[in-house]
Amino acid sequence: MTRVFLGIGSNIDRDRHIGAAAAELRARWPGIAFSPVYESAAVGFDGEDFYNLVAVFEAGEPLAAVEAALRGIEDAHGRDRSGPKFSARTLDLDLLTWGDAVIDDGRIVLPRPEILRFDFVLRPLADLAPDTRHPVAGITYRELWSRFTGSPAVLRIAPISVE
């Protein structure tokens, strides 16, 4: 089993897509746990605010199978991959870590650099797993959050819950 952290975001029909994605993830990985949901300003483009959260689960299947399952959930929610990297999203499911693995194979980079760059990734990760160590930085997510100096995007805790 591999402990997986997953970033989840949406800024198009946020309540519906985040709620449905949480239910689909829970059906696939029943032991999944979720952070609080944060409302965050769009980063890298002008757009509606996002809902962002982090989930953790134990995966018994290979990385490629988990990636395919996540792409399938995104696709079922109308994810459009034709636009720029920073754009509006019905649903964005990003693997943040794959256990303690450090991967950079030209296709995927884990742990994702966004963990250290964006508060809307690090803050919910620190909420969910404060004592877990980042596979490269070697310090806990709580410590990383306490030292975070990046640009703030998180506006508030969102008025929805997925638990």
Phi, psi and omega in degrees: 000140179241130177280124186241132170253137187229128173271139182231132179211155176200142170227015174237118183049053190306311184302314183294311184290320179293315180298315180293319179297318179300318179295318180293320177295319179295324178292324181281319181232086189303334181273010184299145176234151185236147172282173167300159177265132179248143171266130186225146175293148174298141180242130177090356178196161175274121180193178177297155178296151179263157159256131180228144174204173178233145176236156174226139177207167176259123180257129176262356181255168180292161180307314182300323180290321177294315178302316180296319178297318180294318176298321179297319178294315177302313182299321179296340179257018174077025179301126178256115182264006185275345184274184179294162181305314179262101181202173179298148183221134169290318181201132178233119178242109184244122171298128178262317177217157175231089187058224177260012184295144171243114187233132171209086187251017182086346179246321182221143176238119177225137356295151182293135179301335181300336179304317184271347186261329190236130180295331181288351172259310185292319183299309178293330176295318177294326176295315187282322186220063186300329184263002176281139181268139174294132186300336180255311182294330177077004177244165186287159177296328175299314179296317179300318180295319181295337180260359186298130180233010181289178179292133179283132173241333182294128180262319184186168170289133183287155182278030175228160175225146179251000180280000000 
